[in-house]
């Protein structure tokens, strides 16, 4: 268990958190003598984020492909014809 000052916590928070994870707890000492205990709550899980199913969403929005004649009209409008 390591003891750090409030100033050290303020200036180098990341290293204090890393020490807390490694050692299980850190004591934070205030200038007036008060002390506080910092302990990690839970370990960080390496879970992958759940991405939405874009294919299912696309099928919900429009199940059939755009007809070729409409695609040709859109292409002509984009070209300025």
Secondary structure, DSSP 4 states (H G I P E B T S, - for coil): -EEEEHHHHHH-HHHHHHHHHHHSEEEEE-TTS-EEEEE--SPPP-PPP----HHHHHHHH-SSPPPHHHHHHHHHHHHT-
